[in-house]
């Protein structure tokens, strides 16, 4: 039987989602737990990779089990093993041809910025930002970055393809918190963190909108601005067809 799970995790407690040698990862913890339950090795396929320090409220993965177990009992059994830093919030059966990564329609990520007094209890979960934020500038960048582009200047590492579509970037202001919510198709390595970093550089007057526009639209131009820290980033939701 093929299952899909939806789950949360505290990225500060892991060296990223993907399995790594000699380092604790979310994938490894889930696979070990599922292997115990299944009494036979289980490998999972995630909807996407998150880097060291990045959190998730709605990550998804699929896997196959040999045993006869229902989704509710599987949630309970898994949570008994993987908590407290991973939490399974949903589980359901799918067809054998379903793939947690290749069937993704769109993803939602949230970047969280804290503007209140410094707190050690927020350090792993927000970018604690002590400079004034001009929301008009952040929203101007959000409008610029929304659309179908080659994001090569906002992706770290070499790829064959940098094309992606960002359907929407919403900027929410709360009492002491700003959330920048990205909805799109493909988000590559450090892409959101680089986009947020560019927004903050523009906010601080370290670049202008002309440079950002050229970085986005001129594929022959190679330039990068700051990369925002991983700790403020959350994989919020996965949409499937």
PyMOL commands that set and color helices and strands:
alter all, ss='L'
color gray80, all
select helices_A, chain A and resi 11-13+26-38+71-82+135-145+152-154+191-203+209-217+230-232
alter helices_A, ss='H'
color red, helices_A
select strands_A, chain A and resi 2-9+45-46+55-64+86-94+104-114+127-128+147-150+163-173+177-184+233-240
alter strands_A, ss='S'
color yellow, strands_A
deselect
rebuild
show_as cartoon
